[in-house]
């Protein structure tokens, strides 16, 4: 069985929507990224683009969507 993947999510302070702010990683790597994101947020709270960081499991079988618009 495949090891589940996790991402760090946070609330975008401009739109108010929760977004994934990291790529899928193993649990231990995502925990390290979460600690770093929270530390950086505390350091730059006034200019922070994201808040309310959280670790969430990526559902199995879901592919990431790339939002790309080709040049005209």
C-alpha positions in Angstrom: 0.0 0.0 0.0 1.2 3.5 -0.9 2.1 5.9 1.9 -0.4 8.7 2.2 0.7 12.1 1.1 0.1 15.4 3.0 0.1 19.1 2.1 0.2 22.3 4.1 -2.9 24.4 3.6 -3.6 28.0 4.7 -6.2 30.7 4.3 -5.4 33.3 1.7 -5.7 36.7 3.4 -6.8 38.3 0.1 -9.5 35.9 -1.0 -10.4 34.2 2.3 -10.2 30.8 0.7 -8.1 27.8 2.0 -5.4 26.8 -0.5 -2.7 24.2 -0.6 0.6 26.1 -0.2 3.0 23.1 -0.5 3.4 20.1 -2.8 2.4 16.6 -1.5 5.0 15.1 0.8 5.4 12.4 3.4 3.9 13.1 6.9 7.3 13.9 8.5 8.3 16.3 5.7 5.0 18.1 5.8 5.2 18.5 9.6 8.6 20.2 9.1 7.1 22.5 6.4 4.2 23.3 8.7 6.5 24.3 11.5 8.5 26.5 9.2 5.4 28.1 7.7 4.0 28.9 11.2 7.4 30.4 12.3 7.6 32.6 9.2 4.0 33.7 9.7 4.7 34.8 13.3 7.8 36.7 12.1 5.9 38.5 9.3 2.4 38.6 10.6 1.5 42.1 9.2 2.6 41.4 5.6 1.6 37.6 5.6 -0.2 36.4 2.5 -1.5 33.3 4.3 -2.8 32.5 7.9 -4.3 29.6 9.8 -1.8 27.0 8.5 -2.8 23.3 8.7 -1.7 19.9 7.5 -4.2 17.9 5.5 -4.0 14.5 3.8 -4.3 14.4 0.1 -7.1 12.1 -1.0 -5.9 9.0 -2.9 -6.3 9.1 -6.6 -6.6 12.9 -6.9 -4.3 14.5 -9.4 -3.1 18.0 -8.9 -4.5 20.6 -11.2 -2.0 22.9 -12.9 -3.5 26.4 -13.6 -1.6 27.4 -16.7 -2.7 29.8 -19.4 -0.5 29.6 -22.6 0.8 32.9 -23.9 -1.2 34.5 -26.7 
